């Protein structure tokens, strides 16, 4: 299970943190409480591996009042506020007021990727025109936390992926004539969401027929393990659904070097689930391929497996 941990340590004391928010008067009057928020990522691995969050280097955050009627940080016109991830951690220092309730939103991602709109973290937008296939750097995590400041608090909050991960895995990449070498690959999904409502944990703004294109296999350094077996990882993509669980039509088109036409598979009613892997596996490159769809709860505690022939 790959998650972020946000450690909230609130210490009621007379010490006042310098803050432009305090000077702007956006916090109500009262006893001030310094807040240290430490975002801790999973340990960075030394070799390339999907879904390990090693590409995430920034945590964007917003603070709202109790009824979501006023954003306290960042203030209007200030732009995004964030904390850099250094050595697997990111620290945020704030000043809150004892006796009040706050809503906090956290969104963690690779800062070099501009496919997510994070100007308002209540609704993060997704621009699929900036997506390519097989990019683990698109991985991201979020959480929303309601916090009532009563005194000393030490709390842990887990961040989770808002996306489903869709993979193709091949059981065979070798023929009697030699290895199978892939050219261009395309994975088309019939419907996805373009906006993620972090407060509801749901997608909205449906878009039709999103295609993720890439060259070659997803990785030649790691195998896809699912259904008790190991497969060659052909493609890997993160995508946002309209609901926690959704059924879509997936079209996988794989160009094979030396073949006049690509190999194409159309699979109906493919189940996608937030923070789960959906794996389409089998001998992808034979004319009579029989494929299997497995929903793998590799990111979650619960076991949910659905097979489709």
C-alpha angles and dihedrals in degrees: 000000000000114000142144121241120215111197112202113198114180118182118188105221141134091249111114122209115219106248136168086211091061091047090050090056096233093132118075118248117268145091107333120228122197112226126200114193116190118191111203121195128201113274113283112246123222096222129054112272132158123245097015093117092229090137094060110103107157139050116205115199142181132192121210134180121256099274095038091244095121133036109218097184128061096025119220112292094010096105127216121340120208147158123231119234111236124173092352094308141086124196126205123190120199142162117230132173123247115243096030132104122230135188116220127194122194126190120179124192147132104293093212092065114086098184093102123073107217101168089111112025092197086076117021113196126219120212106197092185086077094050125103126183126268096020115146089180088078090070114119140171137207146178139177119215130189109205129186111198108220101143138299110007131178111182140163122214123187122219120212138191116267089203140077117230115224118197139179116208127188122209093200130038097163131073134181086264095054139275123335110246118196127216121180118358126194129188114191122192120197099222138005139161125257098196130051117206101208094192093056096030089228139121127237139170098068119219127190130230107000114189126204110199129190144153120251128341126335091248139340092199100067136039126222109244115199141128089025093297141087125245138182107259104238101168139000127186138167117221140174120233130202092239137023086263126024140170117224141169112250124197116192116193117185124185111213118200111243094025122106095217132031123250111251131194125185114195120185128211095013107180116232120188130186113258091006134105120238110200124195104197141175142080094324098180104056123092093237097043117165109205132198128204117211126182104212118199091206091138096042140059097231123081114233118163126171122179124200122184 
